[in-house]
């Protein structure tokens, strides 16, 4: 199964992704984690990405697309994958769509975690305290929320037009959100 999980930073994509990949037995392709690993390793993509991320901006499409497509070619992705944090722009969504169409491996579903902005800001500020994440300060959080609203929200329309978008309430305990995601996937598997 090929799934894209979408939601603003702090919506719980990482938590839900871990639960989903365990359930589906597919790799979790988190662009945030892939980028942080590239930064840690000092790769060309990592050095370029670090400048953008430090200011709360999105990494340019060209770098992200190259990184994600390279990862998708690895053998553990042949049965499917869960994308978290990609695509973030319509250009990325179109590039992914075109690539999957060429490979005759279409996307199965896009799940949007719908959650209140105040809840997200609270979660991220708490994460900053518990995980010592440098990119979780109030100014950066608000910048990332605005970037999401401006650049990623249009991606939802892209997938809605193709009949792939399923909106899931992202509020509440992680187990409740996961139950709602599983229900959305079950509806897919059982048909209309």
Buried (B, 14 or more C-beta within 10 A) or exposed (E): BBBBBBBBBBBBBBBBBBBBBEBBEBBBBBBBBBBBBBBEEEBEBBEBBBEBBEEBBBBEBEBBBEBBEEBBEEEEBEEBBBBBBBBBBBBBBBBBBEBBEEEEBEBBBBBBBBBEBEBBBEBBBEBBEEEEEEBBBEEBBBBBBEBBEEBBEEBBEBBBEEEBBBBBEBBEEEEEBBEBBBEBBEEBEEEE
